[in-house]
């Protein structure tokens, strides 16, 4: 009887932890997860040797992992055959190149499955624009069909080896990095008692407790034990707060953006691997220099005016400060103060958010243009950029015979303008936004800041 009761207790506990709640994030709890969630203590499962085909993994790798490599362990939970955005999933099962299969997860970081979408021109096998590996960070996860970038051997702007890129290259699987009440970070000290990622996360208590770093990111001194050489991080985790319901379409009869507030050290953290992308002095148009980004890259008055007024290509009429912020081009507020950030991380409705409009005190960051995991577009951009194959490809949308905005051809077959994605795939790439959101002949979303039309 005790055995039965114990099982009932375990089932109840699992239901509470992993249940049906789309905002579930209890497994990591801001820090380290249960050891058994990632490791097989005796290289076995239910009394049998761990072999390929077990329900929790495809095999057993080093460190007694329940997968053949580090990313595989993460994807055991974060990869799924979803048909719509779902909770903590970041990789859609069953996506392959060149067909109608569509990545569906819409977390702020994106869906890794876009890495598998190399689209082809209808009249041959010539790739259109970019190969799939150009769409994101090419994590190595052999159990799930993710491989190292075959073209880039090291991180752009750095030296981190592409063949060693895993989820644990960025995220500390043991969750040691913690944020204290004074917003400093460390790997020891007060215990982590909860997540520090969400708008409803509890705050650390002075002299008593800490919370986990955003998304259990690694900080100063972090380097995976499996990676030899000198690649230790020099910057602490970025300061970000996201809504606890973060994997969702951002369009449902109207614009309904996911609440997120970027604070300090966003680009500085990215520079742990992409250091030369973050240069100290920026002068537009000079060879070798990059787009400004970082705590010191303040929005100019002209950009603030453009950003806040921009509605869509050619329409600069917004006067509502709570309708200015866009998750397709998010800026960072130069703060670590969660009392400021948390209220801004509320999901929007009908285009109105809790996020304040841009000011000249705000920063442009790497994540203003890129997502962290993967997107449908070249260079992990949040939107399709202009290409020179033909004039139509300089637009995000076209128009049908009646002047209505469409993605690609009106017959739905796709063309260069839509990168040969279907209208359904393009809408998923823009987190549910239909072509009508951008309007006909919409130009690059760079215009949110740099409006010229």
Secondary structure as GFF3:
##gff-version 3
##sequence-region A 1 453
A	DSSP	alpha_helix	2	18	.	.	.	ID=ss1
A	DSSP	alpha_helix	35	38	.	.	.	ID=ss2
A	DSSP	beta_strand	44	45	.	.	.	ID=ss3
A	DSSP	beta_strand	48	49	.	.	.	ID=ss4
A	DSSP	three_ten_helix	62	64	.	.	.	ID=ss5
A	DSSP	alpha_helix	70	78	.	.	.	ID=ss6
A	DSSP	beta_strand	79	80	.	.	.	ID=ss7
A	DSSP	beta_strand	91	92	.	.	.	ID=ss8
A	DSSP	three_ten_helix	112	116	.	.	.	ID=ss9
A	DSSP	three_ten_helix	132	135	.	.	.	ID=ss10
A	DSSP	three_ten_helix	142	144	.	.	.	ID=ss11
A	DSSP	three_ten_helix	162	164	.	.	.	ID=ss12
A	DSSP	three_ten_helix	167	169	.	.	.	ID=ss13
A	DSSP	beta_strand	178	179	.	.	.	ID=ss14
A	DSSP	beta_strand	185	186	.	.	.	ID=ss15
A	DSSP	beta_strand	211	212	.	.	.	ID=ss16
A	DSSP	three_ten_helix	214	216	.	.	.	ID=ss17
A	DSSP	beta_strand	240	242	.	.	.	ID=ss18
A	DSSP	beta_strand	260	262	.	.	.	ID=ss19
A	DSSP	alpha_helix	266	270	.	.	.	ID=ss20
A	DSSP	three_ten_helix	275	277	.	.	.	ID=ss21
A	DSSP	alpha_helix	301	309	.	.	.	ID=ss22
A	DSSP	three_ten_helix	321	323	.	.	.	ID=ss23
A	DSSP	alpha_helix	338	344	.	.	.	ID=ss24
A	DSSP	three_ten_helix	366	368	.	.	.	ID=ss25
A	DSSP	three_ten_helix	378	380	.	.	.	ID=ss26
A	DSSP	three_ten_helix	391	394	.	.	.	ID=ss27
A	DSSP	beta_strand	398	399	.	.	.	ID=ss28
A	DSSP	beta_strand	405	406	.	.	.	ID=ss29
A	DSSP	three_ten_helix	416	418	.	.	.	ID=ss30
A	DSSP	alpha_helix	423	429	.	.	.	ID=ss31
A	DSSP	alpha_helix	435	438	.	.	.	ID=ss32
A	DSSP	alpha_helix	447	450	.	.	.	ID=ss33
###
